[in-house]
């Protein structure tokens, strides 16, 4: 089972462009990342730049509108993510609990929808798109 662990740091929605974490926090996180890698559960991981450097594309009547960050109505943003492959939701939770997160950080766990999770008619509609079948 693949799970995405989403890091949600409170206050990151107001971070200035180019904001970076403290060195000691990065060192602790790298040790955690190494544990995930050594256990063979880590598929990928990435950190994300602040919202102030991003953009949103919304659609109204099929017309795209681009809004540069930060976004006034946002109160939680992603700071980064891990993609892990584990045997169960409980195992994913155990890995999340081991993260050296600070008091202002939350990890949200979301199971990835696998191709075989979809009903047959949906699988047939997506049959030509091989990338989602792996």
N, CA, C and O of each residue as an XYZ file, in Angstrom:
536
protein
N       0.844     -1.178      0.000
C       0.000      0.000      0.000
C       0.889      1.240      0.000
O       1.824      1.360      0.791
N       0.573      2.143     -0.897
C       1.318      3.395     -0.919
C       0.539      4.454     -0.138
O      -0.681      4.569     -0.254
N       1.268      5.207      0.645
C       0.703      6.324      1.392
C       1.542      7.559      1.127
O       2.766      7.488      1.015
N       0.864      8.688      1.031
C       1.561      9.957      0.972
C       1.445     10.569      2.367
O       0.351     10.706      2.915
N       2.590     10.928      2.920
C       2.616     11.632      4.201
C       2.840     13.096      3.860
O       3.891     13.467      3.339
N       1.855     13.920      4.155
C       1.889     15.336      3.804
C       2.274     16.168      5.027
O       1.591     16.113      6.050
N       3.339     16.923      4.933
C       3.768     17.795      6.034
C       3.035     19.126      5.914
O       3.108     19.796      4.884
N       2.329     19.499      6.978
C       1.579     20.757      7.009
C       2.130     21.606      8.156
O       1.720     21.436      9.304
N       3.052     22.515      7.855
C       3.605     23.372      8.903
C       2.746     24.624      9.107
O       2.559     25.419      8.185
N       2.234     24.784     10.312
C       1.421     25.972     10.609
C       2.285     27.218     10.462
O       3.432     27.240     10.908
N       1.740     28.241      9.843
C       2.457     29.485      9.626
C       3.165     29.551      8.288
O       3.554     30.635      7.853
N       3.343     28.411      7.618
C       4.052     28.392      6.340
C       3.273     29.117      5.248
O       3.839     29.531      4.236
N       1.966     29.265      5.465
C       1.139     29.985      4.481
C       1.523     31.457      4.397
O       1.182     32.133      3.426
N       2.238     31.963      5.418
C       2.641     33.370      5.436
C       4.145     33.544      5.219
O       4.666     34.653      5.333
N       4.839     32.448      4.907
C       6.299     32.509      4.752
C       6.694     33.348      3.539
O       6.040     33.319      2.497
N       7.760     34.080      3.705
C       8.293     34.916      2.629
C       8.957     34.043      1.569
O       9.388     32.931      1.873
N       9.047     34.525      0.338
C       9.762     33.773     -0.701
C      11.177     33.448     -0.247
O      11.869     34.294      0.320
N      11.595     32.226     -0.498
C      12.941     31.812     -0.138
C      13.125     31.389      1.304
O      14.245     31.066      1.701
N      12.061     31.377      2.112
C      12.169     30.953      3.509
C      12.697     29.520      3.576
O      12.275     28.660      2.804
N      13.613     29.274      4.494
C      14.230     27.962      4.633
C      14.151     27.499      6.082
O      14.129     28.323      6.996
N      14.110     26.185      6.296
C      14.076     25.666      7.668
C      15.434     25.825      8.357
O      16.454     26.048      7.705
N      15.424     25.708      9.661
C      16.655     25.791     10.450
C      17.519     24.549     10.194
O      16.996     23.467      9.927
N      18.825     24.712     10.276
C      19.770     23.625     10.004
C      19.532     22.421     10.905
O      19.536     21.284     10.434
N      19.321     22.664     12.221
C      19.131     21.531     13.139
C      17.860     20.746     12.802
O      17.829     19.527     12.968
N      16.829     21.420     12.338
C      15.594     20.732     11.938
C      15.845     19.876     10.699
O      15.336     18.759     10.597
N      16.621     20.395      9.770
C      16.948     19.645      8.553
C      17.788     18.420      8.899
O      17.558     17.337      8.362
N      18.761     18.587      9.795
C      19.597     17.450     10.201
C      18.756     16.337     10.820
O      18.952     15.164     10.502
N      17.818     16.698     11.705
C      16.946     15.704     12.330
C      16.063     15.027     11.282
O      15.840     13.818     11.339
N      15.566     15.806     10.334
C      14.705     15.251      9.296
C      15.485     14.319      8.381
O      14.946     13.309      7.929
N      16.743     14.638      8.101
C      17.554     13.775      7.241
C      17.814     12.427      7.911
O      17.869     11.401      7.233
N      17.973     12.419      9.224
C      18.129     11.146      9.946
C      16.854     10.315      9.815
O      16.918      9.107      9.586
N      15.718     10.950      9.958
C      14.425     10.275      9.785
C      14.281      9.743      8.360
O      13.859      8.605      8.158
N      14.631     10.564      7.379
C      14.557     10.141      5.981
C      15.451      8.929      5.730
O      15.076      8.021      4.988
N      16.627      8.914      6.344
C      17.540      7.782      6.207
C      16.921      6.517      6.800
O      17.086      5.432      6.243
N      16.217      6.644      7.914
C      15.535      5.489      8.515
C      14.477      4.928      7.569
O      14.370      3.714      7.394
N      13.697      5.823      6.961
C      12.691      5.382      5.985
C      13.362      4.654      4.825
O      12.882      3.614      4.372
N      14.480      5.210      4.349
C      15.195      4.618      3.222
C      15.796      3.261      3.602
O      15.681      2.298      2.844
N      16.429      3.184      4.756
C      17.051      1.939      5.212
C      16.019      0.837      5.435
O      16.319     -0.342      5.247
N      14.799      1.216      5.836
C      13.724      0.241      6.046
C      13.113     -0.219      4.728
O      12.335     -1.173      4.696
N      13.468      0.465      3.639
C      12.966      0.084      2.327
C      11.547      0.528      2.040
O      10.912     -0.004      1.129
N      11.025      1.499      2.802
C       9.650      1.955      2.594
C       9.569      3.286      1.839
O       8.498      3.645      1.349
N      10.666      4.013      1.739
C      10.660      5.323      1.099
C      10.689      5.196     -0.423
O      11.601      4.590     -0.987
N       9.680      5.774     -1.080
C       9.642      5.803     -2.541
C      10.153      7.135     -3.069
O      10.901      7.172     -4.046
N       9.753      8.225     -2.429
C      10.215      9.553     -2.822
C       9.885     10.545     -1.722
O       9.092     10.254     -0.827
N      10.496     11.709     -1.794
C      10.202     12.789     -0.861
C      10.612     14.103     -1.489
O      11.543     14.158     -2.292
N       9.921     15.145     -1.123
C      10.228     16.481     -1.635
C       9.791     17.524     -0.623
O       8.793     17.347      0.075
N      10.539     18.606     -0.549
C      10.115     19.794      0.182
C       9.560     20.798     -0.819
O       9.940     20.789     -1.990
N       8.678     21.646     -0.366
C       8.042     22.622     -1.255
C       8.385     24.043     -0.834
O       8.442     24.346      0.357
N       8.613     24.911     -1.809
C       8.828     26.325     -1.530
C       7.549     26.924     -0.933
O       6.472     26.346     -1.074
N       7.665     28.076     -0.270
C       6.491     28.711      0.346
C       5.404     29.053     -0.672
O       5.657     29.189     -1.869
N       4.213     29.183     -0.158
C       3.036     29.547     -0.943
C       3.246     30.869     -1.685
O       2.707     31.068     -2.773
N       4.025     31.763     -1.093
C       4.274     33.070     -1.707
C       4.983     32.949     -3.050
O       5.007     33.905     -3.825
N       5.560     31.784     -3.334
C       6.257     31.571     -4.603
C       5.423     30.754     -5.582
O       5.865     30.467     -6.694
N       4.217     30.382     -5.165
C       3.372     29.530     -5.994
C       2.296     30.288     -6.743
O       2.246     31.518     -6.724
N       1.450     29.538     -7.394
C       0.305     30.086     -8.118
C      -0.813     29.057     -8.072
O      -0.568     27.866     -7.881
N      -2.030     29.522     -8.248
C      -3.203     28.656     -8.350
C      -3.888     28.942     -9.670
O      -3.959     30.086    -10.117
N      -4.386     27.895    -10.281
C      -5.184     28.041    -11.495
C      -6.575     27.523    -11.163
O      -6.763     26.336    -10.899
N      -7.545     28.427    -11.179
C      -8.935     28.045    -10.913
C      -9.712     28.108    -12.221
O      -9.275     28.734    -13.187
N     -10.859     27.458    -12.240
C     -11.640     27.372    -13.476
C     -13.081     27.771    -13.208
O     -13.722     27.232    -12.306
N     -13.583     28.702    -13.979
C     -14.975     29.121    -13.914
C     -15.529     29.048    -15.325
O     -15.052     29.740    -16.224
N     -16.519     28.221    -15.511
C     -17.094     28.007    -16.844
C     -16.026     27.612    -17.861
O     -16.085     28.012    -19.024
N     -15.048     26.822    -17.409
C     -14.008     26.333    -18.306
C     -12.918     27.329    -18.620
O     -12.030     27.031    -19.419
N     -12.954     28.514    -18.011
C     -11.945     29.550    -18.264
C     -10.946     29.561    -17.105
O     -11.341     29.780    -15.960
N      -9.656     29.329    -17.384
C      -8.666     29.340    -16.318
C      -8.307     30.755    -15.866
O      -8.159     31.666    -16.679
N      -8.171     30.915    -14.547
C      -7.736     32.171    -13.948
C      -6.541     31.865    -13.063
O      -6.604     30.966    -12.224
N      -5.453     32.603    -13.243
C      -4.231     32.388    -12.476
C      -4.153     33.413    -11.354
O      -4.326     34.611    -11.577
N      -3.889     32.925    -10.140
C      -3.695     33.785     -8.970
C      -2.334     33.470     -8.389
O      -2.064     32.324     -8.029
N      -1.469     34.473     -8.292
C      -0.161     34.269     -7.681
C      -0.296     34.239     -6.166
O      -1.150     34.916     -5.595
N       0.564     33.439     -5.516
C       0.547     33.327     -4.067
C       1.160     34.559     -3.415
O       1.840     35.333     -4.090
N       0.938     34.758     -2.135
C       0.145     33.892     -1.259
C      -1.357     34.095     -1.472
O      -1.791     35.061     -2.099
N      -2.118     33.175     -0.941
C      -3.561     33.187     -1.128
C      -4.239     33.526      0.192
O      -4.066     32.821      1.186
N      -5.002     34.593      0.199
C      -5.597     35.151      1.415
C      -6.429     34.126      2.179
O      -6.368     34.073      3.407
N      -7.205     33.312      1.466
C      -8.134     32.392      2.135
C      -7.480     31.121      2.657
O      -8.172     30.287      3.243
N      -6.196     30.940      2.473
C      -5.515     29.709      2.863
C      -5.035     29.791      4.300
O      -4.418     30.774      4.711
N      -5.333     28.724      5.070
C      -4.808     28.696      6.438
C      -3.959     27.459      6.708
O      -3.368     27.347      7.782
N      -3.884     26.520      5.751
C      -2.982     25.385      5.856
C      -2.373     25.136      4.484
O      -3.077     25.156      3.474
N      -1.068     24.902      4.445
C      -0.396     24.616      3.185
C       0.561     23.451      3.371
O       0.951     23.125      4.493
N       0.933     22.835      2.273
C       1.902     21.748      2.311
C       3.309     22.309      2.328
O       3.637     23.236      1.587
N       4.124     21.738      3.178
C       5.533     22.113      3.211
C       6.391     21.084      2.505
O       7.535     21.360      2.145
N       5.836     19.891      2.305
C       6.567     18.822      1.644
C       5.807     17.522      1.793
O       4.719     17.485      2.368
N       6.393     16.446      1.264
C       5.724     15.153      1.342
C       6.724     14.014      1.231
O       7.835     14.180      0.728
N       6.301     12.860      1.710
C       6.991     11.596      1.512
C       6.003     10.655      0.839
O       4.812     10.693      1.144
N       6.469      9.829     -0.055
C       5.672      8.738     -0.598
C       6.305      7.469     -0.048
O       7.486      7.205     -0.276
N       5.513      6.684      0.676
C       6.037      5.457      1.273
C       5.213      4.258      0.814
O       4.056      4.401      0.416
N       5.814      3.092      0.874
C       5.138      1.849      0.520
C       5.221      0.928      1.729
O       6.297      0.445      2.082
N       4.075      0.691      2.359
C       4.015     -0.076      3.595
C       2.897     -1.122      3.498
O       2.125     -1.128      2.540
N       2.820     -1.991      4.486
C       1.847     -3.084      4.468
C       0.450     -2.660      4.921
O      -0.531     -3.335      4.610
N       0.351     -1.540      5.659
C      -0.953     -1.170      6.217
C      -0.990      0.303      6.611
O       0.041      0.970      6.697
N      -2.201      0.788      6.847
C      -2.378      2.150      7.343
C      -1.710      2.293      8.709
O      -1.119      3.329      9.012
N      -1.805      1.254      9.524
C      -1.199      1.289     10.858
C       0.320      1.467     10.767
O       0.911      2.202     11.557
N       0.947      0.789      9.799
C       2.388      0.948      9.630
C       2.722      2.370      9.173
O       3.706      2.953      9.625
N       1.905      2.923      8.280
C       2.107      4.304      7.837
C       2.005      5.261      9.019
O       2.804      6.189      9.140
N       1.036      5.041      9.879
C       0.868      5.876     11.081
C       2.095      5.770     11.979
O       2.571      6.775     12.508
N       2.605      4.556     12.151
C       3.798      4.379     12.987
C       4.988      5.151     12.431
O       5.742      5.752     13.197
N       5.171      5.145     11.115
C       6.253      5.918     10.513
C       6.022      7.409     10.720
O       6.964      8.135     11.036
N       4.800      7.876     10.551
C       4.500      9.299     10.753
C       4.779      9.717     12.198
O       5.277     10.817     12.441
N       4.465      8.858     13.138
C       4.691      9.168     14.552
C       6.176      9.308     14.891
O       6.526      9.957     15.876
N       7.038      8.712     14.094
C       8.481      8.762     14.330
C       9.129     10.027     13.767
O      10.294     10.303     14.053
N       8.395     10.785     12.981
C       8.941     11.994     12.364
C       9.338     13.015     13.425
O       8.587     13.230     14.377
N      10.502     13.648     13.283
C      10.929     14.660     14.255
C      10.267     16.018     13.993
O      10.943     17.042     13.898
N       8.960     16.007     13.881
C       8.213     17.242     13.606
C       8.177     18.133     14.845
O       8.311     17.654     15.971
N       7.996     19.429     14.622
C       7.898     20.381     15.725
C       6.432     20.577     16.118
O       5.528     20.028     15.488
N       6.220     21.357     17.156
C       4.868     21.596     17.676
C       3.944     22.232     16.646
O       2.725     22.089     16.737
N       4.511     22.932     15.668
C       3.665     23.633     14.698
C       3.456     22.830     13.409
O       2.982     23.377     12.413
N       3.804     21.540     13.419
C       3.684     20.732     12.209
C       2.705     19.571     12.406
O       2.603     18.987     13.485
N       2.000     19.265     11.336
C       1.041     18.156     11.305
C       1.405     17.295     10.108
O       1.794     17.816      9.062
N       1.281     15.979     10.252
C       1.437     15.094      9.106
C       0.085     14.472      8.811
O      -0.528     13.834      9.666
N      -0.361     14.672      7.588
C      -1.608     14.053      7.124
C      -1.232     12.845      6.272
O      -0.365     12.937      5.403
N      -1.885     11.716      6.523
C      -1.645     10.495      5.758
C      -2.786     10.270      4.791
O      -3.956     10.335      5.168
N      -2.441     10.004      3.539
C      -3.446      9.727      2.512
C      -3.014      8.517      1.713
O      -1.918      8.498      1.152
N      -3.870      7.502      1.657
C      -3.552      6.320      0.866
C      -3.718      6.645     -0.612
O      -4.677      7.307     -1.010
N      -2.777      6.173     -1.418
C      -2.810      6.382     -2.857
C      -3.809      5.401     -3.476
O      -3.826      4.221     -3.123
N      -4.627      5.884     -4.383
C      -5.561      5.008     -5.096
C      -4.788      4.206     -6.127
O      -4.183      4.769     -7.040
N      -4.811      2.912     -5.980
C      -4.158      2.024     -6.928
C      -5.131      1.717     -8.058
O      -6.346      1.793     -7.872
N      -4.609      1.376     -9.214
C      -5.429      1.100    -10.390
C      -6.473      0.034    -10.086
O      -7.627      0.154    -10.497
N      -6.069     -1.006     -9.368
C      -6.990     -2.102     -9.067
C      -8.069     -1.725     -8.042
O      -9.010     -2.492     -7.839
N      -7.949     -0.567     -7.401
C      -8.978     -0.096     -6.469
C     -10.227      0.386     -7.207
O     -11.317      0.416     -6.636
N     -10.066      0.761     -8.470
C     -11.171      1.323     -9.236
C     -12.081      0.229     -9.776
O     -11.627     -0.886    -10.033
N     -13.365      0.541     -9.948
C     -14.277     -0.435    -10.550
C     -13.878     -0.706    -12.003
O     -13.159      0.079    -12.621
N     -14.353     -1.817    -12.525
C     -13.958     -2.267    -13.863
C     -14.204     -1.216    -14.946
O     -13.370     -1.045    -15.835
N     -15.342     -0.506    -14.885
C     -15.628      0.485    -15.927
C     -14.628      1.639    -15.893
O     -14.270      2.174    -16.942
N     -14.175      2.026    -14.707
C     -13.175      3.091    -14.596
C     -11.826      2.574    -15.105
O     -11.103      3.299    -15.788
N     -11.490      1.334    -14.777
C     -10.248      0.748    -15.280
C     -10.252      0.709    -16.807
O      -9.234      0.989    -17.440
N     -11.382      0.367    -17.388
C     -11.497      0.332    -18.849
C     -11.318      1.729    -19.442
O     -10.665      1.888    -20.473
N     -11.898      2.742    -18.791
C     -11.774      4.117    -19.298
C     -10.324      4.609    -19.256
O      -9.922      5.446    -20.064
N      -9.555      4.087    -18.318
C      -8.166      4.516    -18.157
C      -7.167      3.502    -18.712
O      -5.961      3.666    -18.526
N      -7.641      2.471    -19.381
C      -6.793      1.373    -19.823
C      -5.640      1.821    -20.726
O      -4.567      1.218    -20.686
N      -5.832      2.835    -21.516
C      -4.792      3.292    -22.447
C      -3.691      4.102    -21.753
O      -2.613      4.300    -22.314
N      -3.965      4.560    -20.546
C      -3.004      5.404    -19.842
C      -2.206      4.519    -18.877
O      -2.597      4.341    -17.723
N      -1.114      3.981    -19.346
C      -0.334      2.969    -18.622
C       0.314      3.508    -17.340
O       0.563      2.738    -16.412
N       0.586      4.798    -17.274
C       1.293      5.361    -16.121
C       0.532      5.163    -14.818
O       1.163      5.035    -13.769
N      -0.787      5.132    -14.841
C      -1.531      4.962    -13.583
C      -1.710      3.502    -13.226
O      -2.295      3.195    -12.187
N      -1.230      2.603    -14.044
C      -1.411      1.189    -13.794
C      -0.218      0.566    -13.088
O      -0.201     -0.644    -12.865
N       0.772      1.360    -12.733
C       1.952      0.788    -12.079
C       1.868      0.900    -10.590
O       2.780      0.467     -9.886
